[in-house]
């Protein structure tokens, strides 16, 4: 009757702290991956059994994937997407508009 979920892998706290620092730098610098990379990352997450679809939050790392997938320094803790999959688009802001500076 009930489907049993796979056990959620634990993430090392020191690794998590390093990832948060890198993500904070990406946010401050307004660094983002390209639109196609962002869509590919989200598709990968949507196909994953560890995504809580109601909140779009990963059960492994605890991150909100609509944010994490946009950051070039972010990686999937299960290795489904990584830094080598990303190229930075530093001129794009959160709202998707190009920087006119």
Long-range contacts (C-beta under 8 A, 24 or more apart in sequence): 5-49, 6-49, 6-50, 8-50, 8-59, 8-60, 9-60, 9-77, 9-78, 11-60, 11-61, 11-77, 16-61, 19-61, 19-73, 19-74, 19-75, 22-71, 22-73, 22-74, 23-68, 23-71, 23-73, 23-74, 25-73, 26-71, 26-72, 26-73, 26-74, 27-71, 29-90, 30-90, 30-91, 30-92, 30-93, 30-94, 30-99, 31-71, 31-72, 31-73, 31-88, 31-89, 31-90, 32-70, 32-71, 32-72, 32-88, 32-89, 32-90, 32-92, 33-69, 33-70, 33-71, 33-72, 33-86, 33-87, 33-88, 33-89, 34-86, 34-87, 34-89, 37-85, 37-86, 37-87, 38-69, 38-70, 40-81, 40-85, 41-65, 41-69, 41-76, 41-81, 41-85, 42-66, 42-69, 44-76, 44-80, 44-81, 45-69, 45-76, 45-80, 48-78, 48-80, 50-78
